[in-house]
Amino acid sequence: MASPNGLVCFTNCLLPQEDGSLVKRDLWIDESKGIIVDAQKTFFQLKQRPGKVIDLDENILSPGLMDIQINGGYGFDFSVYEGDKAYIEGMQMMAERIVETGVTSLLPTVITQEKSLYPKLLPLLKPFSTPRSATLLGWHAEGPFIEYAKRGAHAPPLLLSAPEGYETFKEVYGAENLVKADEWTLPQGQSLGVRVITAAPELPGVMDALKILAENGVVMSIGHSVATTDAATLAVKQGARLITHLFNAMPQFHHRDPSIIGLLGASPHLNSPDFIVLAEPPCEIDQVLSSKDPTSSRNGSRSPRSSLHLDKGQVADMSFERPFYGIIVDGIHCHPNSVRLAYAAHPDGCILVTDAMKILDPNLEDGVHEWRDGQKFVKEGDKLYLEGTDTLAGSVVTLDKCIRNFCRFTGCSIGEAIRCATYNPAKCLGIENRKGTLRPGADADLVILDRQGNVLSTWARGKEIWNKKQ
């Protein structure tokens, strides 16, 4: 039943915060506008009360989950094109069914394709939603600019380098799909659009193109790569802000050349090679200063040594920002110890992804299933690999299960795990004011979870679109 005045109050609930904590507080939404509202302002200044109150019995009311690397689901594959009509129908079906897993936003991922297909697929993957679906945010092109040795399930004959740099990217993806963010035409009624490209920065021409693409608003991700530490670091300095499925399709960690994985532990001083932090005891003058500023002397001048005197844990220069990283927490792609190690190194950058394939379906039985081009998958629980090989081919894990696994693997709280599937991916994509948050003015895309992280109900744009009881 709709609220008479559009205002809905969720009460007796736990709200995940952007820092990973949980607080017990009411949340108000305007279901007619599809946004979260400021309860204090609405009540005290506008003198309005909610027309509908929903008691959540101390369950968790979270921002809707966001999956930024998903290849398909429920029989539909974002990388298979059989005409516009069939493709759009498949997108809609998949977007409407995935809400049972708590996902309200997703980034359709297209793996390496024939060059001729990208100009057909990418325009179809502009932001899209129906009244009862998750929002498709745009597109994630995973390939074809990836390293042969780390290709995984990508077709070898289709892999490319970029001999002409940015011009090669335009030739492959279509110039109209790589324009600056404010020039990218969005469908009517849509105001958010996201584009992500996974590429190997060490390939000829990729590093040169990376900076231009990042400046155009494309989120560049390092993946399927054998980049050295120096190459990976340079890619981040050029604008890459994401790592695709950490630990997979990249060199193993080595203490002398930690490569892509080593970016999680990168020093913030990489852009300041002459800066040295001295571990010295405070000098006598520091001990008698009355100023709260430890770098001030008695006469107000600055001590020549004190600029290097930092408290434990204090960071002097954050000119190098570590990238976000996607991680598949199905217990197969990454050992639980590896997941915990990554999270301990860089919790603020952690993003849970599924990398799920077309046979994603919580109700699907194990066995051999068709993929594409005559290839087949073998599904064993959450494990998915190419028939006749031991090559992992994406996953069939759901994002809500990744949250539950993440809590077990790392020992973190449910609130901290939720952050990795809501606020962190939204921040990586630059849409944290609208998605992945409970801020006033954000989209009222919500998921109600029990305290174990199981999905009870999913809401999109202020309306309930799935309920476990129905």
Salt bridges, closest charged atoms under 4 A:
GLU18 OE2 - ARG439 NE 2.61
GLU58 OE2 - LYS24 NZ 2.89
GLU58 OE1 - ARG451 NH2 3.21
ASP77 OD2 - ARG372 NH2 2.62
GLU89 OE2 - LYS85 NZ 2.60
GLU142 OE2 - HIS154 NE2 3.76
GLU142 OE2 - HIS224 NE2 2.73
GLU142 OE2 - HIS245 NE2 3.20
GLU167 OE2 - LYS170 NZ 3.31
GLU171 OE2 - LYS115 NZ 3.00
GLU280 OE1 - ARG305 NH1 3.39
ASP286 OD2 - ARG305 NH2 2.99
ASP293 OD2 - ARG302 NH1 3.85
ASP330 OD2 - HIS333 ND1 2.82
ASP348 OD1 - ARG419 NH1 3.05
ASP361 OD2 - ARG97 NH2 3.69
ASP366 OD1 - LYS379 NZ 2.76
GLU370 OE2 - LYS376 NZ 3.69
ASP382 OD2 - LYS401 NZ 2.72
ASP400 OD2 - ARG404 NH1 3.14
ASP443 OD1 - ARG434 NE 3.04
ASP443 OD2 - LYS435 NZ 2.95
ASP445 OD2 - LYS435 NZ 2.65
